[in-house]
Amino acid sequence: MNERRTTDDVSDSDAPRERDGDARNVAGIPPVGARLNDHERAVIAALRDIAFGEVEVVVHNAKIVQITRSQKFRFADR
């Protein structure tokens, strides 16, 4: 049988869930105005402290577990 879901069929379990007390969207991303935790601040600090290079962030179970920064030094030709 072909069943169609209506808005009446949507339960609370289909709604975005809250985690750590803050509202999240369907993708589980906190709102833009959400406060940053220490790990998120560390990522921003790594980005601000690098002129050329890469910042790699490793995430496991929605938590930042590692930040790797590779910095390049460029020298002007003489």
C-alpha positions as CSV (number, residue, x, y, z in Angstrom):
1,M,0.0,0.0,0.0
2,N,1.3,3.5,-0.9
3,E,1.1,5.7,2.2
4,R,1.6,9.5,2.2
5,R,2.7,11.4,5.3
6,T,1.0,14.7,6.1
7,T,2.0,17.3,8.5
8,D,-0.4,15.7,11.0
9,D,1.8,12.6,10.9
10,V,5.0,14.4,11.9
11,S,5.8,13.7,15.5
12,D,8.1,15.5,18.0
13,S,10.8,12.9,17.2
14,D,11.1,14.3,13.7
15,A,11.8,17.8,15.0
16,P,15.3,19.2,15.4
17,R,16.7,18.1,18.8
18,E,18.3,20.2,21.4
19,R,21.7,19.2,22.7
20,D,23.6,20.9,25.5
21,G,20.6,23.2,26.0
22,D,20.9,25.1,22.7
23,A,18.5,24.9,19.7
24,R,19.9,23.3,16.6
25,N,18.7,23.1,13.0
26,V,17.9,20.0,11.0
27,A,21.6,19.4,10.3
28,G,22.4,19.6,14.0
29,I,24.4,22.9,13.5
30,P,24.1,25.4,16.4
31,P,22.7,28.8,15.5
32,V,25.2,31.5,14.5
33,G,24.8,33.3,17.8
34,A,25.7,30.3,19.8
35,R,28.7,30.6,22.2
36,L,31.9,28.9,21.2
37,N,33.5,26.2,23.3
38,D,37.2,26.0,24.1
39,H,38.0,23.6,21.2
40,E,36.1,25.9,18.7
41,R,38.1,28.9,20.0
42,A,41.3,26.9,19.5
43,V,40.4,26.3,15.8
44,I,39.8,30.0,15.3
45,A,43.1,30.8,17.1
46,A,45.0,28.4,14.8
47,L,43.4,30.1,11.7
48,R,44.3,33.6,13.0
49,D,47.9,32.7,13.8
50,I,48.8,31.3,10.4
51,A,49.9,33.4,7.4
52,F,50.4,30.5,4.8
53,G,49.6,26.9,5.4
54,E,46.9,24.5,6.4
55,V,44.7,23.9,9.5
56,E,43.2,20.4,9.8
57,V,40.5,19.7,12.3
58,V,39.6,16.1,13.2
59,V,36.1,15.5,14.5
60,H,34.9,12.4,16.2
61,N,31.3,12.0,17.4
62,A,30.6,15.7,16.7
63,K,33.5,16.7,19.0
64,I,36.8,18.3,17.9
65,V,39.6,15.8,18.9
66,Q,42.6,17.2,17.1
67,I,43.9,20.3,15.4
68,T,47.0,20.1,13.1
69,R,48.6,23.2,11.8
70,S,51.2,23.1,9.0
71,Q,52.8,26.5,8.4
72,K,54.7,27.5,5.3
73,F,57.4,30.2,5.3
74,R,57.8,32.0,2.0
75,F,61.0,33.9,1.2
76,A,61.3,36.7,-1.3
77,D,63.8,36.1,-4.2
78,R,66.9,38.3,-4.0
